[in-house]
Each structure stands twice: as C-alpha cells, then as structure tokens.
Amino acid sequence: MSNSKIEWTENTWNPVTGCTKISKGCKHCYAERMAKRLQAMRQPNYINGFNLACHEHVLNTPYTWKKPRMIFVNSMSDTFHKDVPFEFIQKIFKVMNETPHHTFQLLTKRADVMLSCADKLCWTDNIWMGVTVESNDYVERIDCLRQMPSAVRFLSLEPLISSVPDLSLQKIDWVIVGGESGPGARPMKQEWVEQIKNQCDIDNVPFFFKQWGGVNKKKAGRFLNNRTFDEMPALV
C-alpha cells in the first residue's frame, strides 16, 4: 500500500502478490523484479519472492483511507490468477463495494477467468476493469472485457511489443499505452502508438500515453509528438 509512481493512478493496494508468466508481455515483468528486491529487503509480504500469496491482513487498508483515492488493485499480481481462491476475490470485491468514495482499477491478462467470475461478483460504480493487450496476438481479451458489467472498461497496451491492427474500441472507455522498461526492454515504435491514438480519436475514447520505456525510461520520457496525453474517462 503506497503512493504510486504509476502515472494513471494514485495508490496501489496489494492483497495478492506474486504471479506466473502467461503471455509475451510477461517476459520482463516489472513486478517480478520488484518482488525479488522486496524479498531481499525482508519485506514480510514478499518472504517467498514472487510466489503467489494472499494477504488477509491487507484487505482492510482501503477502509482506513478517508480521502477519496484512485487505487490500482494488485499491481504486484493478477486478481484473476487461477490460484487466487474465488472466496478471496469475493473479499476484495466486498472491500471495494463498501468503500464507494474510492475508485478501484483492476487489470488482468486472464480475461477468461475474469469473465467466468463476473456474474458472481458485485460491480459497484467505483470499480474499473481493464485487460492488458501487449500485442495483436491477444486482442481476444478485449472481447471478454466488452461483456463485463463494470462502469468503466479500459485497455492497458503495455508493454506494447507490436502493432495492434485488429484493435476495436467498441464498448471501451479508456486506453493506456506504454513501452516496456528496464533490463532487456523491447522497443516500441512510434507508428504503433500513433495508430492506436488515431483509433482513439475516431472512436472518441480517452487516450493516456504512459511512457516510451526503454532501459532508461525517465530519459526517454512520455512526450508523443511534443506533448503529453493524460486523458482519463469521466468519473461515474
């Protein structure tokens, strides 16, 4: 639980930590690197490194935050990982349902699991659901997202490792684009980003450009065509 340096949110809340690689975008997972660093620092929640773990003692944290916050849920994991018990997912949703002054942002690569759980969960208006689509190989995740009853449905095209010519933004409320960062970062081409930005303009979907990435993401910055793009969906 901390103030976040992620540009499109304010805080992170991690009742689940750890994950396993599922697709090409996971190759240089930032969360895995961070978990190993926290393990070396003897942070209790990361005693087992990046092995998946559920933390009951973290669940109540949003209740203690009285000021409204934009909260990225499980930035160090995937809420819909197959090894997260459904009962624990229900507990996460109960907290979100009972803290309507906050806005919660969830992201998953496991869109099929997400969809299979959807009708068994309570989707209050403060819950935003998103899927990661790192290349054109995974656009089917968006089809699952379109069926979700969340008030806001969004895409994270990060790390963007290819063009996405088959991108459809039907029933999508927000698009985030970012390049991979850190050791071994794969390059992102400007033409890929501009293609997505043009599609957002056509469909009137808010566009957020997070970063170019690279080994030195701070130096690469987040300007696209000499400006930043920090568009957000309208709060519901």
N, C-alpha and C positions, 0 to 999 in steps of 0.2 A: 504494500500500500504506500504510494508515494506520489508526489507531484511528478508528472511525466514530461519528458523531453520530446515525446511524440507530438508532432505539430497539430494533429487534428483532434487531440483530446486534452484533458486537464489532469486526470489522475488515473492510476491503474489499481486494480483490485484483483488479487490472485488467490482465490480459494482453491484453485487447482494449479499445480506446477508440473512441469515435465511433459514430454510428448515423444512421438516417434515419427520418423520421416514417412511421408505418404506420396509426395509428388516432386517434380523437378525443382520447384521453388524452395524446397526444404534443404537443399544441398548445403548451403552455408548459413544455417539457421542462427539468427542473432540471439534468440532465447537460449539455445543450447550453449553458446559461448558465455552468455551472462550467467547461466546456472552454474557452469563449472567455476566461474570466477567467484560466485557467491558461496559455492561449496568450499573453495579454498579459504574463504574468509570465515568459514564456520558459521554461516548463517543457518539457523536451525531448520528453516523450511526447505533448505537445499542440501541437507545432510547426505542425501542419496543422489546428488547431482541432478541430472535431467531425467531420472526415472519418474514416471508419473506418480503423483501423490495428491490426495485430497486433504485439505486442512480445515477441519471443523472450527478451529479457534479463529479463523479469519472471516468466517461467514458474517459475523455481526458488525464488522467495521463500518459499512455504509450507514448504519443507524447512528453512529457517533458523529457523523459529518452533518452538521446542521445547515451549513450554507450549501445551496444547490451546486452540484458539480457534474461535469461531463466525465464519465468513468468508462475506461476501456476494461472490459471484463476478461480476465485470464489472458493477459498479454504474454504470459510465460507458458502458455499451454493452449489447448483447444477444448472448449467446453463440451463439444460433442465427440471427443475421442471415445473409441469403443470401450475403453477400460474405465471410463468415468461412470460409476453406477447411476442409473436413472434417478434413484432416490436422492442422490447428491445434486444432480441437475435441478430437481424439484426444489431443493433447499435454496439453491442460488436464485431461482426464479421467485421464490417466496420473499426473499430479501428485496429483490428489485420491485416486486409488486407492492411491498409495504413501505417503500421509500420513494414516493412519486415526485418528490422535489428534485431528485437526481435524474440524469439521463444516462442510460447504460448502453454501451456499444459492444456488441459481440461479433466476433469474426470466426469463421470456420473454413477449413478445407474439406470437411467431412459433411458435405451438403446432403448426402443421402440419409445419414443418421439424423441430422437436423430436421429434415422433412418428416422422418418417421416418428419423431418425438412431438412434432408441432401441435397436434390436436390434444395432447395430454398436458400441455403447459398453458399458463395464463399469460397472455401477451398484453400487458398494460401499455398505455401510450408512451411511456418513458423508456421503452425497450426498442433499440435499433438493431436490426440483424443484418449482417453482411457476410459475403463469401470472398475468399481470395481467389483470384484468377490470374495466374502468373504468365500464362501463355495461351495461345489459341487451342491447345490440347485440352483445356479444362473449362471451356465455355458452358458445358452441360451443367456445371454447378449453378449457373445463373438461372437455368430453367427450374431448379429446385427452389431457389430463392424467390422467384416470382410467385410461388404458391404459399409463401409464408404470410401469416396474419400480422406481422409486425407493422407498427405505424410507419417506420422508415426502413427501406431495404437499400443496402448500399454495397458497392464493389470496392475491394482493395486490389488494384492491379500492381502489386508489389510483392516480391521483386519482379518487375516486368522484364522478362527474358526473351520475348519475341513480340512480333506484331500480333494484333488480335483482329484480323479482318472480319471474323464472324461475330463480332460483338453486337449484341442487340440490347438496347436500354429500355425496352418495354417494361413498364412497372418498376423501374429502378429510380430511386430518389436522389442518389449521390454517387459520385465516382472519385476515388482517390488513386493517384498514380505515383509510383516511386521506383527508383532504381535500386539495385542491390548495393549494399555497402559492406565494408570490412574486408578481411583477407580473402583473396580469390574472387572478389566481386566480378560478376559478369556484366559487360557493358550494356547500356540501354541506348538505343538510337533515338534521336530527336524525331525522326519521321514516325516512329511508333507512337510517341506521345502526342504529336500533333494530329495524327489520325483519330486518336481517342478524344482529344479536345474538340475536334471538329464534329464528331458524333454527338458529344455532349451539347454543343451549340445547336445542332439540328434538332435534338430532342428536348432542349431546354432543361437539361439536367445539371445541377451544380457540380463544378469541377474543382478538385483540390490537388495541386501539384506539390508533393511532399519533398522530393529531393531527386537529384541526379545520381547520388550514391557514389560508388567507387571506393577505392582504398582510403581516400581522404574525403569523406562526404561533406565536411564543413567547407573545404576549399572549393569543391565542385558546386556547392550552393543549391539553391532551389528556384533560380530565375528561369523562366521559359519565355523566350522572345522579349527579354529585357524587363520582365515584370514577374511578380508572384501571383499565384492563383490560390486564394484561400476561401473559396466559396463553400458554403455549408447549406444543408437542407433547412427549410423552415422548421422551427421547433413546433411540435404538435402538442 
